[in-house]
Amino acid sequence: MSGSNTFQEVWKKGRILKTAVPKGFHKKILLFDNDIVGQIEYAPSEASAYPIFGEDIIVVNCIWVLRRAKGHSFGKLLLNNMIKSEEKALGFVTIGLEGHWSPWFKKEHWEQLSFKSVDSIRVRHATKHTDWCFKIHLMWLPVVKNASPPKWDKQKLLKGVEFCLAHPLYNSERLKIKEILKEA
């Protein structure tokens, strides 16, 4: 992104189609029995919603499958479809949460999909469960031998994300909080 616009600012302004899609942003919807039961959203780091960086990596912004669709390996299907679509990627990266109260982005779920933690930060939420510490992991799935692991800007991650209201690290503009997370 050029200038001072972050991915979140661009997203909020509704210009995602003009900026992130040409840079490789993808959102795929999973249908089962004519019903939407899951989705995956990913992009190269320069078009990603997370402050994660690396050469020829793809960042998974979001993946979910509804509980009622469990037992069909749809998470693996979405992930494998992404990997197949991104033939030039050296690896895939996202965040995983450990000890967080949300059912989303669980570290162990990413581990079931063969991702490994390459770094972590221990944090507290600024407004919810403020006495509860949890870890955010940088989860990495290299697909090429000796691929360099990604890096992340932990300080930017402490600000939270603005691209999804349901995200466990969402920082609502109405809160007027610079950092939704504090290092613990």
Residue frames as a rotation matrix with the C-alpha (Angstrom) as fourth column:
MET 1
0.585 0.811 0.000 0.00
0.811 -0.585 0.000 0.00
0.000 0.000 -1.000 0.00
SER 2
-0.328 -0.717 0.615 1.33
0.667 -0.637 -0.386 3.40
0.669 0.284 0.687 -0.79
GLY 3
-0.092 0.242 0.966 1.28
-0.335 -0.921 0.199 6.44
0.938 -0.305 0.165 1.46
SER 4
-0.768 -0.207 0.607 0.13
-0.619 -0.006 -0.785 6.24
0.166 -0.978 -0.123 5.05
ASN 5
0.288 0.956 -0.047 -2.88
-0.920 0.290 0.264 3.94
0.266 -0.033 0.963 4.46
THR 6
-0.706 -0.383 0.596 -2.75
-0.555 0.822 -0.129 0.69
-0.440 -0.422 -0.793 6.38
PHE 7
-0.891 0.408 -0.200 -4.66
0.174 0.713 0.679 -2.36
0.420 0.570 -0.706 5.17
GLN 8
-0.456 0.748 -0.481 -7.30
0.836 0.177 -0.519 -1.73
-0.303 -0.639 -0.707 7.85
GLU 9
-0.393 0.292 -0.872 -7.83
-0.110 -0.956 -0.270 1.88
-0.913 -0.010 0.408 6.74
VAL 10
-0.835 0.054 -0.547 -8.18
-0.549 -0.030 0.835 0.81
0.029 0.998 0.054 3.13
TRP 11
-0.790 0.565 -0.240 -10.61
0.536 0.825 0.179 -1.96
0.299 0.013 -0.954 4.13
LYS 12
-0.370 0.666 -0.648 -12.73
0.638 -0.325 -0.698 0.42
-0.675 -0.672 -0.304 6.20
LYS 13
-0.413 0.173 -0.894 -12.93
-0.439 -0.898 0.028 2.88
-0.798 0.404 0.447 3.34
GLY 14
0.522 0.748 0.410 -14.29
-0.045 0.504 -0.862 0.21
-0.852 0.432 0.297 1.03
ARG 15
0.502 -0.400 -0.767 -11.40
-0.859 -0.339 -0.385 0.33
-0.106 0.852 -0.513 -1.39
ILE 16
0.068 -0.507 0.859 -10.31
-0.367 0.788 0.494 -3.26
-0.928 -0.349 -0.132 -0.87
LEU 17
0.647 0.255 0.719 -11.25
0.468 0.611 -0.638 -4.30
-0.602 0.749 0.276 -4.38
LYS 18
0.957 -0.276 0.091 -9.14
-0.103 -0.616 -0.781 -1.54
0.271 0.738 -0.618 -5.90
THR 19
0.338 -0.883 0.325 -6.06
-0.918 -0.385 -0.090 -2.13
0.205 -0.268 -0.941 -3.78
ALA 20
-0.128 -0.437 0.890 -5.72
-0.727 0.652 0.216 -5.58
-0.675 -0.620 -0.401 -2.20
VAL 21
0.700 0.455 0.551 -7.28
-0.010 0.778 -0.629 -7.78
-0.714 0.434 0.549 -4.90
PRO 22
0.877 -0.416 -0.240 -4.78
-0.308 -0.104 -0.946 -6.70
0.368 0.904 -0.219 -7.59
LYS 23
-0.053 -0.937 0.347 -2.01
-0.952 -0.057 -0.302 -7.51
0.302 -0.346 -0.888 -5.08
GLY 24
-0.611 -0.240 -0.754 -3.29
-0.264 0.960 -0.092 -11.06
0.746 0.143 -0.650 -4.60
PHE 25
-0.700 0.452 0.553 -5.99
-0.614 0.014 -0.789 -10.85
-0.365 -0.892 0.268 -1.91
HIS 26
-0.609 0.527 -0.593 -8.41
-0.200 0.622 0.757 -13.82
0.768 0.579 -0.274 -2.11
LYS 27
-0.519 0.554 0.651 -11.58
-0.711 0.142 -0.688 -14.79
-0.474 -0.820 0.320 -0.30
LYS 28
-0.701 0.273 -0.660 -13.04
-0.325 0.701 0.635 -18.20
0.636 0.659 -0.403 -1.05
ILE 29
-0.139 0.784 0.605 -16.43
-0.975 -0.001 -0.222 -19.37
-0.173 -0.620 0.765 0.16
LEU 30
-0.981 -0.172 -0.087 -17.16
-0.179 0.980 0.090 -23.05
0.070 0.104 -0.992 0.85
LEU 31
-0.086 0.995 -0.053 -20.61
-0.988 -0.078 0.132 -24.33
0.127 0.064 0.990 -0.10
PHE 32
-0.996 -0.082 -0.021 -22.03
-0.078 0.986 -0.148 -27.64
0.033 -0.146 -0.989 1.09
ASP 33
-0.432 0.898 0.082 -25.57
0.893 0.439 -0.101 -28.72
-0.126 0.030 -0.992 0.17
ASN 34
-0.027 0.361 0.932 -26.16
0.620 -0.725 0.299 -25.20
0.784 0.586 -0.205 -1.24
ASP 35
0.948 0.279 -0.152 -25.28
0.281 -0.510 0.813 -23.63
0.149 -0.814 -0.562 2.12
ILE 36
0.243 -0.888 0.390 -22.26
-0.371 -0.456 -0.809 -21.47
0.896 0.052 -0.440 3.03
VAL 37
0.937 0.080 -0.340 -20.40
0.239 0.562 0.792 -23.46
0.255 -0.823 0.507 5.69
GLY 38
0.382 -0.857 -0.345 -16.89
0.652 -0.014 0.758 -21.97
-0.655 -0.515 0.553 5.57
GLN 39
0.962 -0.164 0.220 -14.43
0.063 -0.647 -0.760 -19.58
0.267 0.745 -0.612 4.05
ILE 40
0.212 -0.944 -0.253 -10.74
0.865 0.061 0.499 -18.74
-0.455 -0.324 0.829 3.77
GLU 41
0.993 0.019 0.114 -9.22
0.064 -0.914 -0.401 -15.31
0.097 0.406 -0.909 3.22
TYR 42
0.365 -0.930 -0.038 -5.56
0.641 0.221 0.735 -14.86
-0.675 -0.293 0.677 2.34
ALA 43
0.991 -0.114 0.073 -3.07
-0.029 -0.708 -0.706 -12.57
0.132 0.697 -0.705 0.61
PRO 44
0.097 -0.995 -0.001 0.61
0.673 0.066 -0.737 -11.91
0.733 0.071 0.676 0.07
SER 45
-0.191 -0.198 -0.961 2.06
0.962 -0.231 -0.144 -9.99
-0.193 -0.953 0.235 3.01
GLU 46
-0.971 -0.241 -0.009 1.84
0.234 -0.951 0.204 -6.63
-0.058 0.195 0.979 1.23
ALA 47
-0.470 0.873 0.126 -1.96
-0.425 -0.349 0.835 -7.01
0.774 0.339 0.535 0.99
SER 48
-0.361 0.269 -0.893 -2.48
0.620 0.785 -0.014 -8.78
0.697 -0.558 -0.450 4.31
ALA 49
0.592 0.661 0.461 -4.50
-0.007 -0.567 0.823 -7.60
0.806 -0.491 -0.331 7.28
TYR 50
0.888 -0.321 -0.329 -1.72
0.413 0.240 0.879 -8.60
-0.203 -0.916 0.346 9.69
PRO 51
0.666 -0.736 -0.120 1.68
-0.746 -0.661 -0.079 -6.95
-0.021 0.143 -0.990 10.19
ILE 52
0.467 -0.477 0.744 3.47
0.113 0.867 0.485 -10.10
-0.877 -0.142 0.459 8.96
PHE 53
0.569 -0.384 -0.727 6.31
-0.790 -0.502 -0.353 -9.96
-0.230 0.775 -0.589 6.45
GLY 54
-0.001 -0.660 0.751 8.38
-0.057 0.750 0.659 -12.35
-0.998 -0.042 -0.038 4.39
GLU 55
-0.553 -0.316 -0.771 9.55
-0.759 -0.191 0.622 -13.18
-0.344 0.929 -0.134 0.92
ASP 56
-0.538 0.390 -0.747 7.02
-0.549 0.510 0.662 -15.04
0.639 0.766 -0.060 -1.22
ILE 57
-0.946 0.297 -0.129 4.74
0.289 0.597 -0.748 -15.88
-0.145 -0.745 -0.651 1.70
ILE 58
-0.323 0.922 0.213 0.97
0.010 -0.221 0.975 -15.97
0.946 0.317 0.062 1.87
VAL 59
-0.971 0.042 0.236 -0.77
-0.240 -0.209 -0.948 -14.73
0.009 -0.977 0.213 5.02
VAL 60
-0.401 0.882 -0.248 -4.01
0.647 0.464 0.605 -16.38
0.649 0.082 -0.757 6.08
ASN 61
-0.720 0.220 0.659 -6.20
-0.443 -0.875 -0.193 -13.58
0.534 -0.431 0.727 7.46
CYS 62
-0.222 0.762 0.609 -9.12
-0.873 0.123 -0.473 -15.83
-0.435 -0.636 0.637 8.30
ILE 63
-0.673 0.197 -0.713 -10.43
-0.294 0.813 0.503 -19.36
0.679 0.548 -0.489 7.97
TRP 64
-0.581 0.511 0.633 -13.60
-0.665 0.150 -0.732 -20.81
-0.469 -0.846 0.252 9.47
VAL 65
-0.679 0.504 -0.534 -15.95
-0.060 0.687 0.724 -23.73
0.732 0.524 -0.436 9.12
LEU 66
0.000 0.776 0.630 -19.31
-0.889 -0.289 0.356 -23.86
0.458 -0.560 0.690 10.88
ARG 67
-0.582 -0.206 0.787 -19.71
-0.694 0.630 -0.348 -26.46
-0.424 -0.749 -0.510 13.64
ARG 68
0.393 0.843 0.367 -22.63
-0.461 0.526 -0.715 -28.06
-0.796 0.111 0.595 11.84
ALA 69
0.808 -0.168 -0.564 -20.23
-0.518 0.252 -0.817 -28.89
0.279 0.953 0.116 8.97
LYS 70
-0.017 -0.848 0.529 -17.68
-0.939 0.195 0.284 -30.65
-0.344 -0.492 -0.800 11.19
GLY 71
0.150 -0.010 0.989 -16.41
-0.161 0.986 0.035 -34.08
-0.975 -0.164 0.147 10.24
HIS 72
0.913 0.221 0.342 -15.86
0.292 0.228 -0.929 -33.41
-0.284 0.948 0.144 6.54
SER 73
-0.026 -0.999 -0.040 -12.26
0.814 -0.045 0.579 -32.09
-0.580 -0.018 0.815 6.75
PHE 74
0.740 0.400 0.541 -13.43
0.652 -0.622 -0.433 -28.80
0.164 0.673 -0.721 5.25
GLY 75
0.794 -0.528 -0.302 -10.66
-0.258 -0.742 0.619 -26.84
-0.550 -0.414 -0.725 7.02
LYS 76
-0.180 -0.872 0.455 -8.06
0.162 0.430 0.888 -29.03
-0.970 0.234 0.063 5.30
LEU 77
0.184 0.336 0.924 -9.94
0.951 0.175 -0.253 -28.71
-0.247 0.925 -0.287 2.01
LEU 78
0.980 0.198 0.004 -9.85
0.195 -0.964 -0.182 -24.89
-0.032 0.179 -0.983 2.22
LEU 79
0.457 -0.881 -0.118 -6.17
-0.385 -0.316 0.867 -24.89
-0.802 -0.351 -0.484 3.20
ASN 80
-0.222 -0.556 0.801 -5.16
0.473 0.657 0.587 -27.34
-0.853 0.509 0.117 0.46
ASN 81
0.549 0.483 0.682 -7.11
0.833 -0.251 -0.492 -25.34
-0.066 0.839 -0.540 -2.12
MET 82
0.935 -0.262 -0.239 -5.22
-0.224 -0.958 0.177 -22.20
-0.275 -0.112 -0.955 -1.06
ILE 83
0.092 -0.970 0.226 -1.84
-0.212 0.203 0.956 -23.98
-0.973 -0.136 -0.187 -1.21
LYS 84
-0.069 -0.046 0.997 -2.63
0.815 0.573 0.084 -25.39
-0.575 0.818 -0.002 -4.65
SER 85
0.808 0.482 0.340 -3.73
0.590 -0.668 -0.454 -21.94
0.009 0.567 -0.824 -5.86
GLU 86
0.850 -0.525 -0.026 -0.55
-0.506 -0.830 0.236 -20.27
-0.145 -0.187 -0.972 -4.62
GLU 87
0.896 -0.445 0.012 2.07
0.418 0.833 -0.362 -22.40
0.151 0.329 0.932 -6.40
LYS 88
0.238 -0.858 0.455 4.82
0.208 -0.412 -0.887 -19.76
0.949 0.306 0.081 -6.13
ALA 89
0.678 0.065 0.732 4.53
-0.625 -0.472 0.621 -19.34
0.386 -0.879 -0.280 -2.36
LEU 90
-0.379 -0.868 -0.320 7.44
-0.358 0.456 -0.815 -20.54
0.853 -0.195 -0.483 -0.24
GLY 91
-0.809 0.152 -0.568 5.18
0.549 0.538 -0.639 -20.85
0.209 -0.829 -0.519 2.78
PHE 92
0.065 0.923 0.378 2.00
0.207 -0.384 0.900 -19.85
0.976 0.020 -0.216 4.56
VAL 93
-0.859 -0.429 -0.279 1.64
0.395 -0.211 -0.894 -17.95
0.324 -0.879 0.351 7.81
THR 94
0.199 0.898 0.392 -1.03
0.112 -0.418 0.901 -16.75
0.974 -0.136 -0.184 10.23
ILE 95
-0.520 -0.299 0.800 -1.57
-0.748 -0.293 -0.595 -16.16
0.413 -0.908 -0.071 13.93
GLY 96
-0.055 0.495 -0.867 -2.61
0.312 0.833 0.456 -18.75
0.949 -0.245 -0.201 16.49
LEU 97
0.053 0.168 0.984 -4.03
-0.778 -0.612 0.146 -18.06
0.627 -0.773 0.098 19.93
GLU 98
-0.323 -0.192 -0.927 -3.15
0.394 0.863 -0.316 -20.05
0.861 -0.467 -0.203 23.04
GLY 99
-0.670 0.105 -0.735 -5.17
0.736 -0.034 -0.676 -19.61
-0.096 -0.994 -0.054 26.21
HIS 100
-0.912 0.411 -0.008 -7.65
-0.402 -0.886 0.233 -17.18
0.089 0.216 0.972 24.60
TRP 101
-0.524 0.786 0.328 -11.37
-0.156 0.290 -0.944 -17.48
-0.838 -0.545 -0.030 25.39
SER 102
0.177 0.595 -0.784 -12.45
-0.899 -0.226 -0.375 -17.35
-0.400 0.771 0.495 21.74
PRO 103
0.484 0.025 0.875 -12.91
0.117 0.989 -0.093 -20.54
-0.867 0.147 0.475 19.71
TRP 104
0.994 -0.070 0.087 -11.27
0.073 -0.176 -0.982 -18.87
0.084 0.982 -0.169 16.68
PHE 105
0.517 -0.855 0.032 -7.61
-0.498 -0.330 -0.802 -18.96
0.697 0.399 -0.596 15.64
LYS 106
0.860 -0.175 0.479 -6.66
-0.362 0.453 0.815 -21.63
-0.360 -0.874 0.326 18.17
LYS 107
-0.054 -0.981 -0.186 -2.99
-0.973 0.010 0.230 -22.58
-0.223 0.193 -0.955 18.03
GLU 108
-0.470 -0.147 0.871 -3.85
-0.224 0.974 0.043 -26.27
-0.854 -0.175 -0.490 18.26
HIS 109
0.652 0.721 0.235 -6.16
0.113 0.213 -0.970 -26.01
-0.750 0.659 0.057 15.23
TRP 110
0.666 -0.496 -0.557 -3.30
-0.746 -0.433 -0.506 -24.61
0.010 0.753 -0.658 13.15
GLU 111
-0.385 -0.828 0.407 -1.02
-0.817 0.511 0.267 -27.35
-0.430 -0.230 -0.873 14.45
GLN 112
0.067 0.504 0.861 -3.57
0.074 0.858 -0.508 -29.92
-0.995 0.098 0.020 13.24
LEU 113
0.963 0.269 0.020 -3.14
0.064 -0.156 -0.986 -28.33
-0.262 0.950 -0.167 9.80
SER 114
0.505 -0.851 0.140 0.69
0.857 0.476 -0.198 -28.77
0.102 0.220 0.970 10.07
PHE 115
0.515 -0.344 0.785 1.56
-0.122 -0.936 -0.330 -25.17
0.849 0.074 -0.524 11.03
LYS 116
0.130 -0.557 -0.820 4.30
0.939 0.335 -0.079 -24.65
0.319 -0.760 0.566 13.65
SER 117
0.972 0.145 -0.183 4.84
0.211 -0.880 0.426 -21.74
-0.099 -0.453 -0.886 16.02
VAL 118
0.215 -0.939 0.268 8.01
0.781 0.001 -0.624 -19.79
0.586 0.343 0.734 15.19
ASP 119
-0.867 -0.405 0.289 7.52
0.132 -0.747 -0.652 -16.93
0.480 -0.527 0.701 17.66
SER 120
0.114 0.944 -0.311 5.02
0.815 0.090 0.573 -15.76
0.569 -0.319 -0.759 20.26
ILE 121
-0.729 -0.205 0.654 4.04
-0.170 -0.871 -0.462 -12.86
0.663 -0.447 0.600 22.45
ARG 122
-0.437 0.568 -0.697 2.21
0.885 0.411 -0.220 -13.00
0.161 -0.713 -0.682 25.79
VAL 123
-0.798 0.227 0.558 -0.54
-0.076 -0.957 0.282 -10.39
0.598 0.182 0.780 26.11
ARG 124
-0.562 0.756 -0.336 -3.64
0.590 0.082 -0.803 -9.21
-0.579 -0.650 -0.492 27.96
HIS 125
-0.165 0.619 0.768 -6.73
0.812 -0.356 0.462 -7.68
0.559 0.700 -0.445 26.38
ALA 126
-0.920 -0.283 0.272 -7.25
0.136 -0.880 -0.456 -4.03
0.369 -0.382 0.847 27.33
THR 127
-0.503 0.799 0.329 -11.04
-0.819 -0.562 0.113 -4.23
0.276 -0.213 0.937 27.77
LYS 128
0.600 0.729 -0.331 -12.15
-0.603 0.683 0.412 -7.88
0.527 -0.048 0.849 27.99
HIS 129
0.918 -0.222 -0.327 -10.98
0.354 0.830 0.431 -10.35
0.176 -0.512 0.841 30.64
THR 130
0.650 -0.667 0.363 -8.21
-0.467 -0.728 -0.502 -7.92
0.599 0.157 -0.785 31.58
ASP 131
0.295 -0.546 0.784 -6.79
-0.859 0.208 0.467 -10.30
-0.418 -0.812 -0.408 34.19
TRP 132
0.739 0.088 0.668 -6.48
0.116 0.960 -0.256 -13.13
-0.663 0.266 0.699 31.63
CYS 133
-0.114 -0.849 -0.516 -3.12
-0.723 -0.285 0.629 -13.58
-0.681 0.445 -0.582 29.85
PHE 134
0.768 0.256 0.587 -2.87
0.185 0.788 -0.587 -15.42
-0.613 0.560 0.558 26.56
LYS 135
-0.345 -0.936 -0.066 -0.31
0.055 -0.090 0.994 -15.94
-0.937 0.340 0.083 23.82
ILE 136
0.816 0.387 -0.429 -0.36
-0.400 -0.159 -0.903 -14.97
-0.418 0.908 0.026 20.18
HIS 137
0.031 -0.796 0.604 1.79
0.246 0.592 0.767 -17.26
-0.969 0.125 0.214 18.05
LEU 138
0.070 -0.138 -0.988 3.26
-0.933 -0.359 -0.016 -16.64
-0.353 0.923 -0.154 14.63
MET 139
0.308 0.191 0.932 2.24
-0.066 0.982 -0.180 -19.89
-0.949 -0.006 0.315 12.89
TRP 140
-0.080 -0.549 -0.832 4.32
-0.915 -0.290 0.280 -21.03
-0.395 0.784 -0.479 9.89
LEU 141
0.555 0.225 0.801 3.83
0.116 0.932 -0.343 -23.69
-0.824 0.283 0.491 7.23
PRO 142
-0.251 -0.679 -0.690 6.79
-0.733 -0.332 0.593 -23.77
-0.632 0.655 -0.414 4.83
VAL 143
0.803 0.512 0.306 6.15
-0.171 0.688 -0.705 -25.62
-0.572 0.514 0.640 1.58
VAL 144
0.707 -0.692 -0.147 9.68
-0.124 0.083 -0.989 -25.27
0.697 0.717 -0.027 0.24
LYS 145
0.584 -0.567 -0.581 12.66
0.806 0.490 0.332 -26.73
0.097 -0.663 0.743 2.08
ASN 146
-0.409 -0.827 -0.385 14.81
0.893 -0.449 0.016 -24.06
-0.186 -0.338 0.923 3.80
ALA 147
0.145 0.520 0.842 12.21
0.537 -0.756 0.374 -21.31
0.831 0.398 -0.389 3.24
SER 148
-0.867 -0.474 0.153 12.94
0.172 -0.573 -0.801 -18.34
0.468 -0.668 0.578 5.49
PRO 149
-0.258 0.804 -0.536 10.37
0.965 0.188 -0.182 -18.03
-0.046 -0.564 -0.825 8.28
PRO 150
0.269 0.450 0.851 8.22
0.504 -0.819 0.274 -14.90
0.821 0.356 -0.447 8.32
LYS 151
-0.856 -0.408 -0.318 8.66
0.498 -0.482 -0.721 -11.94
0.141 -0.775 0.616 10.65
TRP 152
0.238 0.958 0.159 6.04
0.802 -0.286 0.524 -9.82
0.548 0.002 -0.837 12.33
ASP 153
-0.611 -0.298 0.733 5.71
-0.094 -0.892 -0.441 -6.41
0.786 -0.338 0.517 13.89
LYS 154
-0.431 0.418 -0.800 4.52
0.840 0.510 -0.186 -7.25
0.330 -0.752 -0.571 17.41
GLN 155
-0.818 0.096 -0.567 4.00
0.248 -0.830 -0.499 -3.58
-0.518 -0.549 0.655 18.30
LYS 156
-0.740 0.584 -0.332 1.59
-0.637 -0.452 0.624 -3.11
0.214 0.674 0.707 15.40
LEU 157
-0.471 0.567 -0.676 -0.21
0.236 0.819 0.522 -6.32
0.850 0.086 -0.519 16.34
LEU 158
-0.756 0.153 -0.637 -0.85
0.639 -0.043 -0.768 -4.89
-0.145 -0.987 -0.065 19.82
LYS 159
-0.844 0.478 -0.244 -3.12
-0.503 -0.863 0.050 -2.32
-0.186 0.164 0.969 18.15
GLY 160
-0.191 0.775 0.602 -5.42
0.075 0.623 -0.779 -5.18
-0.979 -0.104 -0.177 17.17
VAL 161
-0.884 -0.028 0.467 -7.24
0.459 0.137 0.878 -5.59
-0.088 0.990 -0.108 13.88
GLU 162
-0.513 0.712 -0.479 -10.06
-0.402 -0.693 -0.598 -3.61
-0.758 -0.115 0.642 12.32
PHE 163
-0.766 0.101 -0.635 -10.90
-0.624 0.119 0.772 -5.78
0.153 0.988 -0.028 9.32
CYS 164
-0.373 0.641 -0.671 -13.36
0.117 0.750 0.651 -8.15
0.921 0.164 -0.354 11.03
LEU 165
0.033 0.508 0.861 -15.88
-0.815 -0.485 0.317 -7.52
0.578 -0.712 0.398 13.81
ALA 166
0.914 0.400 -0.067 -15.78
-0.311 0.798 0.516 -11.19
0.260 -0.451 0.854 14.84
HIS 167
0.197 -0.925 -0.324 -11.97
0.101 0.347 -0.932 -11.41
0.975 0.151 0.161 15.08
PRO 168
0.574 0.023 -0.818 -10.70
0.780 0.289 0.555 -12.16
0.249 -0.957 0.148 18.62
LEU 169
-0.366 -0.786 -0.498 -8.22
0.850 -0.500 0.165 -9.25
-0.378 -0.363 0.852 18.34
TYR 170
0.069 0.495 0.866 -10.73
0.789 -0.558 0.256 -6.75
0.610 0.666 -0.429 16.93
ASN 171
-0.666 -0.259 -0.700 -10.19
0.625 -0.707 -0.332 -3.14
-0.408 -0.658 0.632 18.01
SER 172
0.274 0.886 0.373 -13.39
0.961 -0.266 -0.074 -1.19
0.034 0.378 -0.925 17.56
GLU 173
-0.477 -0.406 0.780 -12.95
0.502 -0.854 -0.138 2.40
0.722 0.325 0.611 16.47
ARG 174
0.434 0.764 0.478 -15.64
-0.018 -0.523 0.852 3.39
0.901 -0.379 -0.214 18.96
LEU 175
0.685 -0.233 -0.691 -13.41
0.722 0.349 0.598 2.32
0.102 -0.908 0.407 21.87
LYS 176
0.800 -0.435 0.413 -10.83
-0.260 -0.872 -0.415 4.94
0.540 0.225 -0.811 20.88
ILE 177
0.712 -0.613 0.341 -8.05
-0.157 0.334 0.929 2.73
-0.684 -0.716 0.141 22.28
LYS 178
0.285 -0.693 -0.662 -4.70
-0.957 -0.242 -0.158 2.87
-0.050 0.679 -0.733 20.52
GLU 179
-0.675 -0.542 -0.502 -3.69
-0.536 0.827 -0.172 -0.63
0.508 0.153 -0.848 21.66
ILE 180
0.443 0.896 0.005 -6.33
-0.724 0.354 0.592 -3.26
0.529 -0.266 0.806 22.39
LEU 181
0.781 -0.282 -0.557 -3.57
0.425 0.893 0.144 -5.59
0.457 -0.350 0.818 23.67
LYS 182
0.589 -0.643 0.489 -0.86
-0.792 -0.579 0.194 -5.06
0.158 -0.501 -0.851 26.28
GLU 183
-0.075 -0.690 -0.720 2.26
-0.231 0.715 -0.660 -7.17
0.970 0.117 -0.213 26.66
ALA 184
0.871 0.421 0.255 2.02
-0.362 0.197 0.911 -9.29
0.333 -0.885 0.324 29.81
